Amino acid sequence: MIETTIQSRARVLTLAFGATTAMWICAYCSFLFAGKIGGEILFILSALCLFQAGRYATSKAEGCSIGITSATINLLLIGSIVGGQHASKMLMTGLLWVIGLYLSSGVLGIFGATFNSSIKQDPKEIDWPFAFMTVSSALVFLMLVTGGLVTGLEAGLAVPDWPNSYGHNMLLYPLSEMVSSDNSGIFFEHAHRLTGMFVGLTSLVLLICVLRWSQTMKARVMVIIIFILVCIQGLLGGLRVTGVLTMSQDPSVLAPNIWLGVVHGVLAQCIFTLFVWLSSLMSNAWQDPTLLINKKDRLFAHLLCAAMLLQLVLGALYRHMQGDEVLAAKTSHVLYSHIALAFGVLVLAVIVGIRFIGLGHPVFKRLGTILLSLVSLQLLLGGGALIAIMIHKGETIPVYEVLLTTAHQANGALLLATSVMCFVWSVRFKSKGTTS
């Protein structure tokens, strides 16, 4: 009975958070590709996200729960829609929006649940707690992408204050000002802040769920660490902008700190890696160590992790220093070190990938294949990003450069997480000696 309850609650959370994440992506894209037809299409897609999530519910009540949970998360956005109005009007308009949000979300979830019989259920029940961890990891990855766009556009200081946004409560900063401003960086920076709040909410829910669902000490400790780091990450993001704890917009009071920006960028990818690690700890495969692994495999995986962490720091240093007029002239040695270490990472990744595939175990074969694919893609993206930076002239940052550098950074996060997973899983299994 307890297992059934956990599965049911995990299913609701997985589908609600997954659908809401997809809805936020649609909303984000609708502002990037503004237009009447595009906006209508993306609005329909957003509604379909909840409908599709409801189709996996086991009952109409569960479908309604999915919709209500999604609506609760989306309250993070309601303030932006009604913000900037007179207090009484804002309260009335906000109330109407909230009622409409809950009604429409609940109805879509129920409507989707009525069609659940059309989905062919897998005879093997989905591990929904693990699925929720995976969805949470995907959300953190989305935050990494939005943060990468902010850095690529050098828009980290587009909103000068924190935790407010131009004097408004962050949740009440008017959407109209966010998208109509001549400074397009405001949209990217504020959207990143809202995504960060979504991640913060997710980490809180994750903390409660893992402490209730898991009896594994490693998972319980890991989720506590994640929650603490997410809180620290939010504070670092704010202090990167202001430099001091203040709500003032006065430039004489503010002292933006680029080095905190570097730490913020590095910690973001480490947090993503911890989310992926937690997903592994909560998986069924983790409970079944049926392989003896060679110590050399573990050593190579360890070296790859160390190299990837150093590579992450160098990449973060270069990207953030490039956004500073004074430090930009001193980035050559950082870039050359980053390029040189990339070849070391490539060699180690190929060795680990091939050796892991050769082990024959499904988990290791999957990790090895993903590792080889990601490192190959990273090499191409890194080369493309380097060329884009070298041919860039003028103050305006071209779109292709932003896309390439952000893709390089995002894929790097996937590569780091995969590298750490290779080491984590190699440690999970017992050693069979030092011979190869």
Number of C-alpha atoms within 10 A of each C-alpha: 6 8 8 9 10 16 18 17 17 21 25 28 27 23 29 29 23 22 25 27 24 19 23 19 15 20 16 16 14 18 13 12 11 11 11 9 9 13 17 12 13 19 15 12 16 20 17 18 22 30 26 19 27 34 24 25 26 16 16 21 15 21 32 25 23 33 31 23 20 27 23 15 17 19 16 17 15 21 22 20 18 23 24 17 13 9 11 9 13 17 15 12 16 19 14 11 17 18 12 13 20 20 16 17 25 27 20 25 33 26 19 25 26 18 16 20 12 10 9 8 11 7 6 6 8 12 14 20 25 20 20 25 26 22 24 26 23 17 25 26 23 21 25 23 19 23 27 24 24 24 24 24 23 19 20 26 16 19 22 22 25 26 23 19 23 16 16 15 15 20 21 21 22 20 18 13 15 21 17 11 11 9 14 14 21 23 23 25 25 23 19 22 23 16 22 23 18 22 23 19 16 22 23 18 14 22 20 13 19 21 16 11 17 14 10 12 9 12 21 20 14 17 22 18 14 21 21 12 19 24 15 14 20 19 15 21 22 24 24 23 23 26 19 16 13 16 17 18 17 11 11 7 14 19 13 20 15 20 14 18 24 23 17 23 26 19 19 23 24 20 21 25 24 21 26 24 22 23 21 20 22 24 17 10 12 15 11 10 11 11 16 14 20 19 18 17 22 21 15 19 27 21 17 26 25 16 20 25 17 14 22 23 17 21 23 22 22 21 23 22 21 18 17 12 9 9 13 14 10 13 15 11 11 18 17 12 13 19 19 12 16 19 12 15 20 18 13 20 28 19 17 29 27 16 19 26 18 12 17 12 13 12 15 23 18 14 21 26 15 17 26 20 15 19 23 15 17 22 17 14 21 21 16 17 21 17 13 20 17 10 9 13 10 7 6 8 15 15 11 13 21 21 18 22 25 24 20 22 28 23 20 24 23 21 24 27 23 21 29 24 22 27 20 18 20 24 17 16 17 14 16 12 11 10 7 9
